[in-house]
Amino acid sequence: MTVKNPILISFSGMDGAGKSTQIEHLKHVAEQHGLKVEILTFWDNVVVLSRYREGFVQKVLKSESGIGAPGKPVKRRDKNVRGWHLNFVRHALYGLDALHLPIVIGQAKARGADVIIMDRYIYDELANLSLVNPLTRSYVRTVARLVPRPDLALVLDAEPELAYARKPEYELDFLHQVRAAYINLANLLGTITVVPALSLPEAKRVVEIAFRRILQKRGVLNRRGVFAA
């Protein structure tokens, strides 16, 4: 089965919200419908100068590398470090990432993907800015208009305590700030769907239903969930 225009789906949310699990489940669902799926990771595939940016946070900000796991916490110092100078640099770097993003998605389309799933999106960077500042809010809206708009942009909400238990990397106070930032961003843009902090099976069902609605809208499935002729 081939989709005329590839379906773009993005997953965002704090570390430990369950993005990887939901992405793998949605990939399985899409492939069951005979659709070719390509998964792109924002940091690896989109972020400009990612190696140098990672080196900066490790050498200058003294951030520990690796991924936190239960019993093996990692002390991250990157997006949780604030300051006007860092905020200025983030605006510039995020702008470069936004310019690169359409190119990466276009390449995935050229490879024949029916469904492109993004593990994080530009929204995850924008949520790290101060949305209280009017100029930043204008910047965020502009960037959101410039990049490809996903057919389905999802933010997976999670209880900060549970997210920290899964991936102990940032302090709980910061995770609470991150959670509020994603919700504020969704309200600001009006194009992001927030999946509530549900159990894993419930969250999978919500994501799957949303995906099937996209397939019906595109004419891939009829209302009974059967391939359209």
N, C-alpha and C positions, 0 to 999 in steps of 0.2 A: 504494500500500500504506500503510495507516495502523496505527500501533502504539497499542494501547489506552492504555498508560501510557508516556510518553516515556522513552527510554533515556538515562541520564545518564552521560557519560564525561568524566573529567578527565585532563589531562596536566600533570605537574609535572616539575621538574628544573632543574638549574643553567642559566644562560644559555649558549647554544651547544651544548646537548645534542641539538638537532634537533626540538624540539617542533613548530615551525611546519610543518616538512616532514611529520611524522607526522600532524598534524591535517589537512592538505590531502589526504593520501593516504586517510585514513580517511573523510573527507567524500566523496571520489570513490567509494570502495567502497560506502558507505551509499546514495548516490544511484543507484548501479547496481542496487540492490535496490528502487528506487522509493521510498526513504524521504526525507522532508523533513528537512533538516539545518539546524540553527542553531548558529553558532559564537559563543560569548561569551568576551570577553577579561576576565579578572578585574580588571585595573587599570582598564580603561575602563568596564566595566559594573557592577562590584560594589563596588569600593573607595569608601568614604565620604570625602568631602572630598578627592578625589584631586588637584585643582588646588592646594589649599592645602598638601597634603603634599609635592607636587612642588616647590612654591615654597620650602618650608622647607628641603629638602635642598639646593637650589641656593643659597639666600641664606645660610643659617646654617651648613650643613655644607660648603658650597663644592663641591658635586658638579657635575661637568660634565654637560650634557644631551646627548641624542642616543644613538645605538646604535653600539657599537664594531664595526668591520669590519677585515678584514685590511689592514694598512698604515695604518689610521686608528683608533688606539686612543682610548678614552675613559676618563678617570679618574673612576670613580664613587665617591661617598661617601654611602652611605645605609644599607643593611642591614649593611654591613661596618663601620659605626661602632658601637662598644659603649659602655656606661655604664649605671649603675643607673637614671638618670633616663630615658634613652631606652628602656630595657627596660620601665619602668613605663608609659610612653606607648604602647609597642607593644602591651602587653597590652590596654590600653583600646581602642585603635584597631582591633585585630584582633577584639575582641569586637563592635564596631559593624559591622565588615564581615561577621561571622558572622550577625548579626541581619538584615542587608540581603540576604544571599545567597539565602535561601529566597524572598524577594519577587521577585528577578530571575529565578530559575528558574521560579517560578510564572507570571510574565509570558511567558516563552518557551513554556511549556506552553499557555497561553491562545492564543498565536499559531499553534498547531497543529503545533509541531515534533514529529517522530517521534524524532529523535536530537538531543540537546543536547550539544555538545562544548565543554568548558571549557578555554580556553588559560590554564593555571594555575588553582589552586583555593585554598581556605583552607589546605590543607596546605603550600603554599609559604610562607605567613606563619608557620605554626606551626613549620616547620623552622628558622626564623630565631631562635627562642627558645632559651634554655638548657635543654635537656632533661635536664641533670644535676640541676637543682633539683627536689626532690620536689613543691613547690607548683606549679611550672610544668608538671610532668608531669600533675598533677591537672587543671590548667587546660586543657591540651591535650586530654585525654580528654573533658572536659566539652564543649568547643567542638565536637569531632568528633562527639559524640552529638547536638548541637543542630542541626547543619546537615544538609541532605539528603545521604544516603550514595550516592555514585555506584555505578551498576551495575558500572562498571569504573574504578578509580582507578589510574592508571599514573604511575610515576616513571621517567623515562628516565635511566638511568645513563650516564655518559660519563667518559672519561679527562680530568682537568682540563687537561692540556696541549693536548689536541685542542679542548676547549671554548674555551680561551683563544685558540687560533689562529683559531677561527671568530668569536668575539666578545671582543676584548681590552678588557675593562671593569674587571675586578677582578684583584687580585694572585693569583698561583698558590696561595700559602699559604692564602688565604681560600677559594679554590675547593675545595681539598682538605677544608677544614672543612665547606663546604656539602655536598659529596658524602657525608661521614660523617653529617651531620645528617639528610639525607633517608633514609638507610638506617636510622638510629636511630629516626626517626619511623615508618617502615614497620614496624619490629619492635615499637614501642610500641603502635601502633593495631591492627595485624594485619588491616587492611582495604585495604592498598595493595600493588599488584603492582609490583615493581621489574623493569624490563626491563634486562637486562645491557648493558654497553657493547659493542654488536655493530656490524657494518657496517650501512650504511643499508638495503640490501636485506633483510638478516637481521632487523633491527629491524622493518621494515615487515611482514614475514611474521609475526613474533610478535604484533604488535598486531592484525593482520588475523585471525589464528586466534582470539585472545581475543575479538574482536568477534563473530565468527561463532558462538562458543559462547554468547554472550549472546543472539544471535538465535534459536538453537536452544532455549535455555532459555525464551525468551518465546514460542516456538511460531511465530516468523516463518519459520524455515527448518527443514526436517527434517534428519535425520542425513546425508543425501546433499547437503546444501547447496541444496536445491530449495525454493521457496516452499511452505509448508504450506497445505493446502486450507482 
